[in-house]
Amino acid sequence: MNKEELLEQLESVANFMRGMQFDPRIPVDTKEALRERTMQIDDIVEENLMG
């Protein structure tokens, strides 16, 4: 797997986690953790796309 494919997979995971934030069965504190981790993944992907 090359760098581009890895970044695409990370983006896919982040999008999946974003979607989970809308599931009413998931507790609010878990949704907040998902949101924070999603933002971290987004930052990693962005940094690697630019550099």
N, C-alpha and C positions, 0 to 999 in steps of 0.2 A: 504494500500500500504506500503510495507516495504522499507527499505533504498535502497536495490539493485534495486527494481522496480523504485523507484524515480530517482535514478541515470541514469537508462536506459532511462527514459523519458526525462531527461535533455539532455542526449547525443543525443537523437532523435531530440529535439528542436534545438540544436546547429547544427546538420547536415542539418536540414531544412533551418536554417538561412544562413549556408555556401552556400547552393545551390542558395539561393536568390541573393547572391552576383554576380552571373553570368547573371542575368536577365538585359538585356540592357534597359529596361523601368524604372529601379530604378536609381534615381540620385546618383551621386558619393558620396555626403556627407552622404546619407542614407546607402550606401554600406559600408562606413567607420564605421558608427555607428554599423551596423550589425557585422562587423569584430571585433570591439572592444568588443562588448557584447558577441560574440561567444567565444572569448579568455577568458573572465571572467567565462563563464559557464564551459569551458574546465578546468580551474584552480580549480573550485569548485568540479567538478567531480573527478579530479585527487587527490585532497587533501582527499576526502572522500573514495576513493578506497584504498589509502595507509594507512589511519589512521582509 
